Amino acid sequence: MSKISEKPLVSTKQEVQLVEGEFTCSEASFVINELINEKINFHKLQRLRLCEGDENSDTRYANKRIAELENEKLIAKSYIDKARKEGYDVFIDGVLEIRFVKK
């Protein structure tokens, strides 16, 4: 049986390149909507978990984030529609930054 050695953490920050490249307007719209929809679904699940067993739970944060993200989808749609009308492709550079935060 092999032991997994515990290595000390070298860094408290990681960056993940989620999306990078030039996309047609349709592709960009799809990618952006999928990413935002995943985050919306995350908040909907969090809200549901809060309400399980306590329908009076405070879901204001989740509700606020869902509304903000829905608004961001509308802004992105408008932006991409403009690119489409003017004959542009869309470049997306989506870096996810992960950091440690002390409790």
Z-matrix of the N, CA and C atoms (Angstrom, degrees):
N
C 1 1.441
C 2 1.526 1 108.47
N 3 1.315 2 115.88 1 128.40
C 4 1.458 3 119.13 2 -178.37
C 5 1.522 4 110.08 3 -94.12
N 6 1.309 5 114.10 4 143.02
C 7 1.459 6 120.50 5 177.07
C 8 1.515 7 109.18 6 -93.93
N 9 1.302 8 115.23 7 140.48
C 10 1.456 9 120.06 8 174.39
C 11 1.522 10 106.07 9 -90.34
N 12 1.311 11 115.37 10 117.97
C 13 1.461 12 117.99 11 -179.25
C 14 1.523 13 109.60 12 -76.88
N 15 1.304 14 114.79 13 138.69
C 16 1.452 15 119.78 14 177.64
C 17 1.517 16 108.20 15 -86.55
N 18 1.311 17 115.62 16 115.20
C 19 1.454 18 121.12 17 179.69
C 20 1.513 19 109.13 18 -96.54
N 21 1.321 20 116.34 19 140.14
C 22 1.463 21 117.47 20 176.21
C 23 1.522 22 110.25 21 -66.03
N 24 1.302 23 115.80 22 148.34
C 25 1.453 24 120.08 23 178.90
C 26 1.526 25 109.62 24 -68.57
N 27 1.308 26 115.07 25 131.23
C 28 1.453 27 120.24 26 -179.69
C 29 1.520 28 110.24 27 -85.24
N 30 1.320 29 116.89 28 -35.58
C 31 1.460 30 121.14 29 -175.42
C 32 1.516 31 109.74 30 -134.87
N 33 1.309 32 115.30 31 150.65
C 34 1.467 33 119.40 32 175.93
C 35 1.522 34 110.89 33 -105.60
N 36 1.320 35 115.53 34 16.44
C 37 1.463 36 120.30 35 -179.60
C 38 1.524 37 109.16 36 -142.96
N 39 1.310 38 116.27 37 140.22
C 40 1.462 39 122.08 38 176.75
C 41 1.515 40 107.78 39 -138.77
N 42 1.307 41 115.87 40 142.04
C 43 1.454 42 120.75 41 174.27
C 44 1.522 43 108.70 42 -118.68
N 45 1.321 44 115.60 43 135.51
C 46 1.460 45 122.21 44 179.12
C 47 1.527 46 107.43 45 -120.83
N 48 1.307 47 116.38 46 122.48
C 49 1.462 48 120.76 47 177.80
C 50 1.527 49 107.38 48 -81.76
N 51 1.325 50 116.41 49 97.22
C 52 1.465 51 120.73 50 -177.72
C 53 1.525 52 111.96 51 -75.08
N 54 1.315 53 115.54 52 -45.09
C 55 1.459 54 120.93 53 -176.74
C 56 1.514 55 107.63 54 -141.23
N 57 1.308 56 115.90 55 135.39
C 58 1.455 57 119.89 56 173.01
C 59 1.514 58 108.19 57 -157.62
N 60 1.298 59 115.09 58 122.53
C 61 1.446 60 118.32 59 176.34
C 62 1.506 61 113.24 60 151.38
N 63 1.318 62 113.71 61 175.43
C 64 1.454 63 121.67 62 179.83
C 65 1.522 64 108.21 63 -96.32
N 66 1.328 65 115.08 64 134.13
C 67 1.452 66 121.58 65 -175.91
C 68 1.521 67 109.83 66 -130.22
N 69 1.330 68 115.68 67 152.04
C 70 1.460 69 118.36 68 168.60
C 71 1.522 70 106.69 69 -66.12
N 72 1.305 71 116.45 70 165.14
C 73 1.458 72 119.61 71 179.86
C 74 1.529 73 111.60 72 -60.75
N 75 1.312 74 116.49 73 -38.98
C 76 1.469 75 119.92 74 178.80
C 77 1.523 76 111.17 75 -65.34
N 78 1.326 77 116.62 76 -43.98
C 79 1.466 78 120.45 77 178.68
C 80 1.525 79 110.83 78 -63.80
N 81 1.329 80 116.21 79 -44.78
C 82 1.465 81 120.62 80 -179.43
C 83 1.527 82 110.60 81 -61.99
N 84 1.313 83 116.38 82 -42.80
C 85 1.452 84 121.06 83 178.57
C 86 1.526 85 110.33 84 -59.69
N 87 1.319 86 116.57 85 -44.90
C 88 1.459 87 121.54 86 179.73
C 89 1.527 88 110.70 87 -62.10
N 90 1.322 89 117.21 88 -49.94
C 91 1.471 90 121.68 89 -177.36
C 92 1.522 91 110.46 90 -60.60
N 93 1.312 92 116.76 91 -48.59
C 94 1.465 93 121.13 92 -177.92
C 95 1.522 94 111.27 93 -63.72
N 96 1.327 95 116.80 94 -45.11
C 97 1.463 96 119.92 95 179.09
C 98 1.526 97 111.82 96 -62.74
N 99 1.318 98 117.04 97 -40.72
C 100 1.465 99 119.92 98 179.57
C 101 1.523 100 111.42 99 -63.92
N 102 1.327 101 117.01 100 -43.61
C 103 1.468 102 120.46 101 179.58
C 104 1.524 103 110.83 102 -63.66
N 105 1.317 104 116.72 103 -46.42
C 106 1.468 105 120.22 104 -179.30
C 107 1.525 106 110.62 105 -67.38
N 108 1.328 107 117.31 106 -40.59
C 109 1.469 108 120.44 107 178.86
C 110 1.528 109 111.72 108 -61.65
N 111 1.319 110 117.36 109 -37.18
C 112 1.467 111 120.03 110 177.95
C 113 1.521 112 110.56 111 -62.84
N 114 1.319 113 116.53 112 -41.63
C 115 1.462 114 120.24 113 179.13
C 116 1.529 115 110.61 114 -68.65
N 117 1.317 116 117.39 115 -38.49
C 118 1.469 117 120.66 116 175.84
C 119 1.522 118 110.06 117 -61.23
N 120 1.317 119 116.82 118 -45.72
C 121 1.466 120 120.75 119 178.97
C 122 1.522 121 111.50 120 -61.18
N 123 1.336 122 117.19 121 -37.73
C 124 1.460 123 121.26 122 176.42
C 125 1.526 124 109.85 123 -57.76
N 126 1.320 125 116.52 124 -48.54
C 127 1.464 126 120.10 125 -178.50
C 128 1.531 127 111.70 126 -67.85
N 129 1.315 128 117.44 127 -33.86
C 130 1.469 129 119.92 128 176.42
C 131 1.522 130 110.56 129 -65.02
N 132 1.324 131 116.62 130 -40.30
C 133 1.471 132 119.98 131 177.57
C 134 1.530 133 110.98 132 -66.81
N 135 1.326 134 116.49 133 -40.94
C 136 1.467 135 120.17 134 177.16
C 137 1.526 136 110.05 135 -59.96
N 138 1.317 137 115.99 136 -43.47
C 139 1.464 138 121.30 137 179.52
C 140 1.527 139 110.70 138 -62.34
N 141 1.324 140 115.82 139 -43.32
C 142 1.464 141 120.56 140 178.62
C 143 1.526 142 111.10 141 -62.55
N 144 1.325 143 116.90 142 -42.86
C 145 1.468 144 120.88 143 178.79
C 146 1.524 145 110.96 144 -61.77
N 147 1.325 146 116.36 145 -40.24
C 148 1.466 147 119.90 146 178.35
C 149 1.522 148 111.69 147 -62.31
N 150 1.323 149 116.22 148 -35.78
C 151 1.462 150 121.30 149 -175.05
C 152 1.526 151 113.40 150 -83.31
N 153 1.325 152 116.67 151 -15.69
C 154 1.464 153 118.75 152 179.36
C 155 1.520 154 109.51 153 -60.98
N 156 1.298 155 116.43 154 117.54
C 157 1.454 156 121.18 155 178.51
C 158 1.513 157 114.17 156 81.88
N 159 1.328 158 117.88 157 -9.93
C 160 1.466 159 120.64 158 178.93
C 161 1.524 160 108.84 159 -149.10
N 162 1.306 161 115.32 160 88.25
C 163 1.460 162 119.78 161 -176.46
C 164 1.520 163 113.09 162 -66.88
N 165 1.335 164 117.22 163 -10.60
C 166 1.465 165 121.14 164 179.04
C 167 1.526 166 112.33 165 -98.25
N 168 1.313 167 117.53 166 16.18
C 169 1.465 168 121.12 167 179.62
C 170 1.516 169 111.17 168 -61.21
N 171 1.318 170 114.90 169 153.96
C 172 1.462 171 121.30 170 179.45
C 173 1.526 172 108.95 171 -80.76
N 174 1.306 173 116.06 172 105.76
C 175 1.468 174 121.17 173 -179.29
C 176 1.526 175 111.54 174 -111.42
N 177 1.326 176 116.32 175 18.52
C 178 1.465 177 119.61 176 -176.91
C 179 1.525 178 112.61 177 -59.66
N 180 1.340 179 117.18 178 -42.74
C 181 1.463 180 118.85 179 -178.71
C 182 1.529 181 111.00 180 -62.18
N 183 1.329 182 117.01 181 -49.24
C 184 1.463 183 120.63 182 179.71
C 185 1.529 184 110.71 183 -60.40
N 186 1.316 185 116.55 184 -44.03
C 187 1.467 186 120.28 185 179.07
C 188 1.528 187 111.12 186 -60.97
N 189 1.335 188 115.90 187 -41.98
C 190 1.459 189 120.74 188 179.91
C 191 1.526 190 110.86 189 -64.23
N 192 1.324 191 117.04 190 -44.99
C 193 1.464 192 120.76 191 -179.02
C 194 1.524 193 111.31 192 -65.45
N 195 1.317 194 117.26 193 -40.15
C 196 1.468 195 120.73 194 177.95
C 197 1.524 196 109.44 195 -61.04
N 198 1.321 197 117.10 196 -45.71
C 199 1.472 198 120.58 197 179.10
C 200 1.527 199 110.92 198 -63.11
N 201 1.328 200 117.36 199 -42.40
C 202 1.465 201 121.14 200 178.67
C 203 1.525 202 111.35 201 -61.50
N 204 1.319 203 115.93 202 -43.75
C 205 1.461 204 120.13 203 -179.04
C 206 1.525 205 111.71 204 -68.79
N 207 1.320 206 117.09 205 -37.74
C 208 1.465 207 120.23 206 175.68
C 209 1.528 208 109.85 207 -61.40
N 210 1.330 209 116.40 208 -39.67
C 211 1.458 210 121.06 209 177.72
C 212 1.533 211 110.55 210 -66.14
N 213 1.317 212 117.39 211 -40.60
C 214 1.468 213 120.86 212 177.70
C 215 1.528 214 111.19 213 -61.66
N 216 1.331 215 117.20 214 -35.39
C 217 1.464 216 120.04 215 176.04
C 218 1.522 217 110.74 216 -62.50
N 219 1.326 218 116.65 217 -41.94
C 220 1.466 219 120.35 218 178.68
C 221 1.527 220 111.33 219 -64.47
N 222 1.323 221 116.51 220 -41.71
C 223 1.464 222 120.73 221 178.38
C 224 1.527 223 110.20 222 -63.07
N 225 1.333 224 116.93 223 -45.07
C 226 1.468 225 121.13 224 179.21
C 227 1.526 226 110.46 225 -62.16
N 228 1.335 227 116.93 226 -40.82
C 229 1.463 228 120.21 227 179.06
C 230 1.517 229 110.82 228 -60.78
N 231 1.322 230 115.95 229 -44.61
C 232 1.458 231 120.94 230 179.27
C 233 1.531 232 110.68 231 -62.12
N 234 1.316 233 116.48 232 -43.40
C 235 1.457 234 122.78 233 179.71
C 236 1.530 235 110.84 234 -61.68
N 237 1.316 236 116.08 235 -45.64
C 238 1.469 237 120.60 236 -179.33
C 239 1.525 238 110.93 237 -70.54
N 240 1.324 239 117.41 238 -36.24
C 241 1.470 240 120.30 239 175.71
C 242 1.523 241 110.64 240 -59.50
N 243 1.323 242 116.09 241 -40.47
C 244 1.466 243 120.36 242 178.18
C 245 1.535 244 110.24 243 -64.59
N 246 1.325 245 116.80 244 -43.89
C 247 1.465 246 120.44 245 177.86
C 248 1.531 247 110.38 246 -60.09
N 249 1.322 248 116.37 247 -41.93
C 250 1.466 249 121.49 248 -179.84
C 251 1.529 250 110.31 249 -61.80
N 252 1.340 251 116.86 250 -47.55
C 253 1.464 252 121.59 251 -178.83
C 254 1.521 253 112.30 252 -63.10
N 255 1.339 254 116.46 253 -32.61
C 256 1.458 255 120.51 254 -177.05
C 257 1.532 256 113.00 255 -94.27
N 258 1.340 257 116.67 256 2.57
C 259 1.455 258 120.76 257 174.90
C 260 1.518 259 115.80 258 80.48
N 261 1.318 260 117.37 259 27.82
C 262 1.461 261 121.21 260 179.96
C 263 1.524 262 111.62 261 -101.45
N 264 1.330 263 115.52 262 154.44
C 265 1.450 264 122.11 263 162.42
C 266 1.525 265 106.13 264 -90.31
N 267 1.315 266 117.11 265 175.54
C 268 1.460 267 121.58 266 -177.48
C 269 1.523 268 108.87 267 -124.13
N 270 1.324 269 115.93 268 129.96
C 271 1.461 270 120.83 269 174.86
C 272 1.515 271 108.08 270 -99.07
N 273 1.322 272 115.92 271 129.03
C 274 1.462 273 121.18 272 179.26
C 275 1.521 274 108.22 273 -117.15
N 276 1.314 275 115.33 274 130.98
C 277 1.455 276 121.93 275 175.29
C 278 1.515 277 106.67 276 -126.74
N 279 1.306 278 116.07 277 98.66
C 280 1.462 279 120.58 278 -176.19
C 281 1.506 280 111.56 279 -114.72
N 282 1.325 281 115.40 280 102.41
C 283 1.463 282 121.42 281 178.48
C 284 1.519 283 108.57 282 -104.98
N 285 1.312 284 115.30 283 129.64
C 286 1.463 285 121.23 284 175.11
C 287 1.513 286 106.76 285 -97.27
N 288 1.319 287 116.58 286 120.72
C 289 1.460 288 121.31 287 178.51
C 290 1.519 289 108.77 288 -102.80
N 291 1.317 290 115.71 289 126.67
C 292 1.471 291 121.67 290 -179.07
C 293 1.526 292 107.06 291 -116.82
N 294 1.340 293 116.65 292 126.70
C 295 1.462 294 120.92 293 -179.96
C 296 1.527 295 109.91 294 -134.18
N 297 1.308 296 115.72 295 155.61
C 298 1.454 297 120.72 296 171.90
C 299 1.519 298 108.88 297 -78.90
N 300 1.319 299 116.08 298 140.70
C 301 1.459 300 121.59 299 175.30
C 302 1.522 301 106.35 300 -130.01
N 303 1.297 302 116.47 301 123.53
C 304 1.459 303 121.62 302 -179.25
C 305 1.520 304 110.62 303 -66.48
N 306 1.328 305 116.46 304 134.65
C 307 1.473 306 122.01 305 178.80
C 308 1.500 307 110.71 306 -71.89
